[in-house]
Amino acid sequence: MQQMDPHYYEWLRKMQSVQFSLVEIQFYLDIHPDDPRAVNDYNYLSHQLHCLKQEYEQRYGPLMHFGFTTSNMPQVWIDTPWPWEIDYRPLTMREQEV
């Protein structure tokens, strides 16, 4: 497996935490659809996730295929680890093994 720079893992964690928050707020909004604060929080996090994804894709290539994002030449899709190859342990734990 190719070793990615530490920022790669930071971007993944940021996106995952925002996505988790969005799911939780959506569950809340299913029960309380008229809560303006929750709607504002949802919209803010949606925008934040969009920005994080754009920045990630500029640095590391597309997150998804099938036309969700454009791709550069040469194709960089294969340069990042497959989901089952990602080491989610903190960087300090990975560095201890080296």
Residue, then its C-alpha position, 0 to 999 in steps of 0.5 A: m500500500q502506498q503511504m500517503d502524506p499526513h494531510y490526506y488522513e486529516w482531510l478524510r477525518k474532517m470530511q467524515s466528521v462533517q458527514f457524521s454531523l450532517v446525518e445526526i442533524q438530519f435525524y433531528l430534523d426528521i422529528h423537528p423540521d421547523d427548528p431554524r437553528a438545526v436547519n441553519d446548522y445543516n446548511y452550514l455543515s453542507h457548505q463546509l462539506h462541499c468546500l472540504k470535498q473540493e479542496y480534497e479533490q484538488r489535492y488528491g483527485p476525485l472522491m467518486h467517479f461516474g461524473f461527480t467530478t472532473s479528472n486531470m491527466p494523467q488519471v490520478w484515481i488509482d494514486t490514493p488508497w482503496p477504502w480498505e487500505i486506509d490506515y485510520r490509526p492516529l499518525t503517531m501510531r503509524e510513525q512508531e512502526v517506521 
